[in-house]
Amino acid sequence: MNKKHIPMEELYPVMAEKIADGGEVTFTVSGISMQPMVFNRRDTVTIRKHNGKLKKYDIPFYRRDDGSFILHRVIKLQKNGNYTCRGDNQWEKEFDVRDDQIIGVVTAFTRYEKTVDVNLSKGYKFYCRLWPWVHFLKPCYKYFVKFKNLFK
């Protein structure tokens, strides 16, 4: 199968209409911010319209005010009703993501031809709760290894 790269700006009107009508859209991700969950230009995500407020660990697909399209995980619900989001492979938090920016929310992803339903998979739910801790400990491990190598 030949794959063709189509910019998100061109796909967006069709996607937004499909999602607004209650449908779902599946597309190949671009970028490394959500690794190791999904990998750049290899894995796909399926998004649907979100109903109501998002919850912690949901993954909204949203458009920033500058026009860029983002797929990041909700890590905190803010008191003002907005969200704090961050990619699984990133350190920087994005504050004040608003409901009006959200196009849809991830309901499933496919990697290595295996589809994972984010609402049903116990392994995925475990990953959501474990990964922030593992991600936090990575720099500590790197520092420890560097420190240990000083005494060899």
ROMIBA-412260 format. One record per residue (C-alpha): chain; y, x, z. Coordinates in steps of 0.05 Angstrom, whole numbers, m for minus. Layout:
BEGIN
(A; (Y; X; Z))
...
# end
This chain:
BEGIN
(A; (0; 0; 0))
(A; (68; 27; m19))
(A; (119; 24; 36))
(A; (193; 18; 22))
(A; (248; 33; 71))
(A; (299; m24; 73))
(A; (360; m14; 118))
(A; (363; m62; 177))
(A; (433; m85; 155))
(A; (400; m115; 92))
(A; (342; m146; 131))
(A; (383; m173; 188))
(A; (407; m239; 156))
(A; (336; m259; 137))
(A; (308; m237; 204))
(A; (362; m274; 243))
(A; (350; m338; 204))
(A; (274; m334; 213))
(A; (280; m321; 288))
(A; (333; m375; 297))
(A; (285; m425; 265))
(A; (232; m409; 317))
(A; (193; m360; 275))
(A; (174; m288; 288))
(A; (188; m224; 251))
(A; (146; m161; 249))
(A; (175; m94; 226))
(A; (161; m20; 231))
(A; (202; 15; 284))
(A; (249; 71; 268))
(A; (269; 122; 320))
(A; (237; 156; 380))
(A; (270; 121; 438))
(A; (210; 76; 455))
(A; (156; 130; 452))
(A; (102; 133; 476))
(A; (96; 57; 469))
(A; (113; 56; 395))
(A; (123; 115; 347))
(A; (175; 126; 293))
(A; (157; 97; 225))
(A; (84; 86; 245))
(A; (80; 27; 293))
(A; (105; m44; 287))
(A; (136; m94; 335))
(A; (137; m170; 332))
(A; (198; m205; 358))
(A; (215; m277; 372))
(A; (275; m314; 398))
(A; (284; m307; 473))
(A; (290; m370; 513))
(A; (332; m366; 576))
(A; (345; m302; 613))
(A; (305; m239; 601))
(A; (264; m209; 657))
(A; (256; m137; 679))
(A; (209; m99; 631))
(A; (224; m146; 572))
(A; (242; m109; 508))
(A; (301; m141; 472))
(A; (319; m124; 401))
(A; (395; m126; 401))
(A; (456; m106; 362))
(A; (509; m64; 395))
(A; (582; m80; 385))
(A; (586; m20; 337))
(A; (533; m54; 292))
(A; (473; m10; 308))
(A; (406; m43; 321))
(A; (369; m24; 385))
(A; (301; m36; 416))
(A; (302; m17; 490))
(A; (270; m42; 554))
(A; (307; m82; 608))
(A; (306; m40; 670))
(A; (355; m81; 712))
(A; (386; m150; 714))
(A; (459; m142; 731))
(A; (497; m189; 778))
(A; (544; m209; 722))
(A; (485; m236; 681))
(A; (481; m177; 634))
(A; (425; m126; 628))
(A; (416; m52; 638))
(A; (369; m25; 585))
(A; (338; 42; 569))
(A; (288; 68; 518))
(A; (222; 92; 547))
(A; (236; 162; 519))
(A; (309; 166; 542))
(A; (348; 184; 604))
(A; (414; 148; 590))
(A; (420; 76; 612))
(A; (457; 25; 571))
(A; (497; m22; 615))
(A; (523; m91; 601))
(A; (477; m113; 544))
(A; (497; m186; 535))
(A; (455; m246; 515))
(A; (499; m257; 453))
(A; (478; m188; 427))
(A; (403; m203; 432))
(A; (369; m221; 367))
(A; (299; m229; 397))
(A; (249; m202; 446))
(A; (184; m163; 433))
(A; (123; m206; 440))
(A; (72; m157; 411))
(A; (67; m88; 382))
(A; (15; m55; 337))
(A; (m6; 18; 341))
(A; (m67; 48; 308))
(A; (m83; m21; 279))
(A; (m91; m50; 349))
(A; (m44; m107; 367))
(A; (m22; m113; 440))
(A; (6; m179; 465))
(A; (58; m159; 517))
(A; (49; m224; 556))
(A; (m27; m220; 562))
(A; (m46; m146; 564))
(A; (m59; m120; 635))
(A; (m58; m49; 609))
(A; (12; m59; 580))
(A; (37; m90; 645))
(A; (9; m30; 683))
(A; (44; 17; 634))
(A; (111; m19; 644))
(A; (108; m6; 719))
(A; (79; 64; 716))
(A; (119; 95; 659))
(A; (187; 98; 694))
(A; (155; 140; 750))
(A; (118; 186; 702))
(A; (180; 194; 660))
(A; (221; 211; 722))
(A; (170; 264; 744))
(A; (168; 300; 676))
(A; (230; 343; 689))
(A; (205; 359; 759))
(A; (139; 383; 730))
(A; (175; 426; 678))
(A; (219; 457; 732))
(A; (158; 471; 776))
(A; (122; 505; 718))
(A; (183; 549; 704))
(A; (189; 566; 777))
(A; (115; 582; 783))
(A; (118; 628; 723))
(A; (171; 671; 757))
(A; (119; 697; 806))
(A; (65; 717; 755))
# end
